[in-house]
Amino acid sequence: MVEIDPSLSIFAETLGKAPGRGRLQGRKILVVGGGQRDQPPDVEHSIGNGRAMSVLFAREGAQVVVLDRNQHSAEDTVKHIKSEGNVAYPYVFDVYAEAKETKKCLEEVKKMMGGLDGMVVVVGTSRRIPMAETSMEAWDEDFAINTRSHFMFCKHGIEVMDPGASIVLISSASAIRALDNNPVYEASKAALLALSRATARAGEDKAIRCNAICMGYVETPMGRSSGRKVKNRAATVAFGRQATGWETGYTALFLISHESAYTNGTTQIMDGGIWAGIATKPRDPRVLSAL
Ligand SMILES: NC(=O)c1ccc[n+]([C@@H]2O[C@H](COP(=O)([O-])OP(=O)(O)OC[C@H]3O[C@@H](n4cnc5c(N)ncnc54)[C@H](O)[C@@H]3O)[C@@H](O)[C@H]2O)c1
């Protein structure tokens, strides 16, 4: 077992403690899936990807609409943002059950902020079941949540969003590696990479960009719940720790900001170097809460 000190790779940004630097002044951004799943009271709480990016975007000067099917979770994210003196609004919407209302939803969101020039689609679900146990119904339902909803938000996003807007789709390292014996998750996340390119193509006339992010294991409520089912997760974490939701947030922050104005149709991998073959030795799977 190779030991590595995880604290060497932990900074204020890793923990969401860095101040805002005005990188999104005046921007109007929708985060689809900006809540996070509930956590048992007996564990130390971690921040989800959608909540972390909502908080960061607002801290950087944007107005943010936090969309989630879970009202109290969307409201908790908004409370967090307001506690820092920033601006956000909750919006309750189920991307699966209310898919046909997506355009109306986007129009209302645009009205709430007086514009819409950024959107991250974060929602995703994973049952972590192998192929033999995956039914046709499970395949269709998970594809609808993980891919169809992103298609609906991209298609109507191009119609409704302001020229020069940026869209970010949250995929997963499972899209590019057979990580977890989880075929419907892997296939639906891989489809998002092609969707981000197709969206970039479709949005070109309005200079609307689209990029995707593939994260490795992230220390979110979902990541923890998945990790419990993976025997050798320890062998695949880089730097001796999982990523934090804040680190996903900072990657999305770059892609949503005008700093990336010429970055389009790309896939950003954020896995600590696993895909590049850097973190190949077994590592101690320490999580941040244990540091
Ligand atoms: N945590 C990881 O290790 C990891 C790694 C790679 C990619 N991802 C991806 O990141 C995204 C977010 O993951 P997280 O770990 O922060 O998860 P999370 O479960 O904490 O957050 C997901 C949010 O989406 C909302 N949501 C789910 N279905 C919805 C629906 N039908 N309509 C509206 N809202 C809905 C949930 O209420 C929740 O607030 C997912 O797409 C996931 O696949 C996570």
The ligand as an SDF file (V2000), in Angstrom:
LIG
                    3D

 44 48  0  0  0  0  0  0  0  0999 V2000
  -20.5760   11.8790   -6.5200 N   0  0  0  0  0  0  0  0  0  0  0  0
  -19.8020   11.3070   -7.4250 C   0  0  0  0  0  0  0  0  0  0  0  0
  -18.8760   10.5180   -7.1170 O   0  0  0  0  0  0  0  0  0  0  0  0
  -20.0340   11.6380   -8.8960 C   0  0  0  0  0  0  0  0  0  0  0  0
  -19.0380   11.3120   -9.8140 C   0  0  0  0  0  0  0  0  0  0  0  0
  -19.2250   11.6040  -11.1470 C   0  0  0  0  0  0  0  0  0  0  0  0
  -20.3980   12.2230  -11.5560 C   0  0  0  0  0  0  0  0  0  0  0  0
  -21.3710   12.5210  -10.6530 N   0  0  0  0  0  0  0  0  0  0  0  0
  -22.5930   13.1780  -11.1380 C   0  0  0  0  0  0  0  0  0  0  0  0
  -22.8300   14.4040  -10.4570 O   0  0  0  0  0  0  0  0  0  0  0  0
  -24.2220   14.6900  -10.4340 C   0  0  0  0  0  0  0  0  0  0  0  0
  -24.6720   15.0920   -9.0480 C   0  0  0  0  0  0  0  0  0  0  0  0
  -24.2190   14.1550   -8.1430 O   0  0  0  0  0  0  0  0  0  0  0  0
  -24.2030   14.3600   -6.5670 P   0  0  0  0  0  0  0  0  0  0  0  0
  -23.2420   13.3400   -6.1060 O   0  0  0  0  0  0  0  0  0  0  0  0
  -24.0090   15.7760   -6.2250 O   0  0  0  0  0  0  0  0  0  0  0  0
  -25.6970   13.8240   -6.2590 O   0  0  0  0  0  0  0  0  0  0  0  0
  -26.9080   14.1970   -5.3050 P   0  0  0  0  0  0  0  0  0  0  0  0
  -27.7620   12.9720   -5.3460 O   0  0  0  0  0  0  0  0  0  0  0  0
  -26.4810   14.7060   -3.9620 O   0  0  0  0  0  0  0  0  0  0  0  0
  -27.6240   15.3900   -6.0660 O   0  0  0  0  0  0  0  0  0  0  0  0
  -28.4690   15.1900   -7.1490 C   0  0  0  0  0  0  0  0  0  0  0  0
  -29.5880   16.2350   -7.0760 C   0  0  0  0  0  0  0  0  0  0  0  0
  -30.4090   16.0550   -8.2380 O   0  0  0  0  0  0  0  0  0  0  0  0
  -31.7580   16.0960   -7.8290 C   0  0  0  0  0  0  0  0  0  0  0  0
  -32.5760   15.2920   -8.7550 N   0  0  0  0  0  0  0  0  0  0  0  0
  -32.4890   13.9650   -8.9670 C   0  0  0  0  0  0  0  0  0  0  0  0
  -33.4380   13.5840   -9.8510 N   0  0  0  0  0  0  0  0  0  0  0  0
  -34.1200   14.7130  -10.1790 C   0  0  0  0  0  0  0  0  0  0  0  0
  -35.2270   14.9670  -11.0270 C   0  0  0  0  0  0  0  0  0  0  0  0
  -35.8510   13.9800  -11.6830 N   0  0  0  0  0  0  0  0  0  0  0  0
  -35.6630   16.2380  -11.1750 N   0  0  0  0  0  0  0  0  0  0  0  0
  -35.0700   17.2570  -10.4890 C   0  0  0  0  0  0  0  0  0  0  0  0
  -34.0340   17.0680   -9.6320 N   0  0  0  0  0  0  0  0  0  0  0  0
  -33.5690   15.8040   -9.4880 C   0  0  0  0  0  0  0  0  0  0  0  0
  -31.7740   15.4860   -6.4500 C   0  0  0  0  0  0  0  0  0  0  0  0
  -32.9400   15.8730   -5.7070 O   0  0  0  0  0  0  0  0  0  0  0  0
  -30.4880   16.0300   -5.8480 C   0  0  0  0  0  0  0  0  0  0  0  0
  -30.6980   17.2750   -5.1990 O   0  0  0  0  0  0  0  0  0  0  0  0
  -24.9140   13.4320  -11.0000 C   0  0  0  0  0  0  0  0  0  0  0  0
  -25.2300   13.6490  -12.3530 O   0  0  0  0  0  0  0  0  0  0  0  0
  -23.8520   12.3690  -10.8730 C   0  0  0  0  0  0  0  0  0  0  0  0
  -24.0190   11.3350  -11.8170 O   0  0  0  0  0  0  0  0  0  0  0  0
  -21.2070   12.2600   -9.3220 C   0  0  0  0  0  0  0  0  0  0  0  0
  1  2  1  0
  2  3  2  0
  2  4  1  0
  4  5  1  0
  4 44  2  0
  5  6  2  0
  6  7  1  0
  7  8  2  0
  8  9  1  0
  8 44  1  0
  9 10  1  0
  9 42  1  0
 10 11  1  0
 11 12  1  0
 11 40  1  0
 12 13  1  0
 13 14  1  0
 14 15  2  0
 14 16  1  0
 14 17  1  0
 17 18  1  0
 18 19  2  0
 18 20  1  0
 18 21  1  0
 21 22  1  0
 22 23  1  0
 23 24  1  0
 23 38  1  0
 24 25  1  0
 25 26  1  0
 25 36  1  0
 26 27  1  0
 26 35  1  0
 27 28  2  0
 28 29  1  0
 29 30  1  0
 29 35  2  0
 30 31  1  0
 30 32  2  0
 32 33  1  0
 33 34  2  0
 34 35  1  0
 36 37  1  0
 36 38  1  0
 38 39  1  0
 40 41  1  0
 40 42  1  0
 42 43  1  0
M  CHG  2   8   1  16  -1
M  END
$$$$
